[in-house]
């Protein structure tokens, strides 16, 4: 199960303890990245926080890993479950590589074909 976890520091709590917690985040992340539990992590430019993609076996595992974050008590979290996007082959709809954004409806619906304006 993959989750996008956005965390943002609560700036009203800014203190030497918070700064120390932020400094420990990289060390916290390294073993999780090696194990595959953290698939990616990013700093959000202009924000005081980050975006991490977790790949875990359960909601309980995700909750445990978030609770172990050094910034856990100093941040707010937004969590989104992620789902793989199917390829055209998986949906039964083949994309036309020569026509960006075209799907079967665009090729078969005369009202959506380019050409002179039509009056209904």
Steps between C-alpha positions, in 0.01 A plus 500: 500500500639838404426825677600859437569667834529877502636639823531864594668635810285693744701821506338610825702220664832608351777444753844339529318165556318536167822593320670193648207280393520630143874431499431134594254442212766393246644240737147377575425465127812313389413151632139541384620583149735199501215271608261646241254628760571854379491497121579870459529816704505862398534843649213727401665818377387803695336292771618375836445131452515221250324245283582135556369198312468198727466144367373294792302184566224657710347815645638395839854487363457847349369639829793347688758645261345846513486487880873422503588806289719742698265786407184306591398728788593819313322455166160469338439213259286448192490141375377383161473133401647445154389264224687397187370653180421231245662502157278516194541125458355439846189712434435350158547842339798542274641849472569649157861619531459732200221704658573628854207466736288313251296212621254277317218749555687776318552278196144366480274786614439724194411795727853495638678483163685810378337682213247770429250591773181296486152626584295248695 
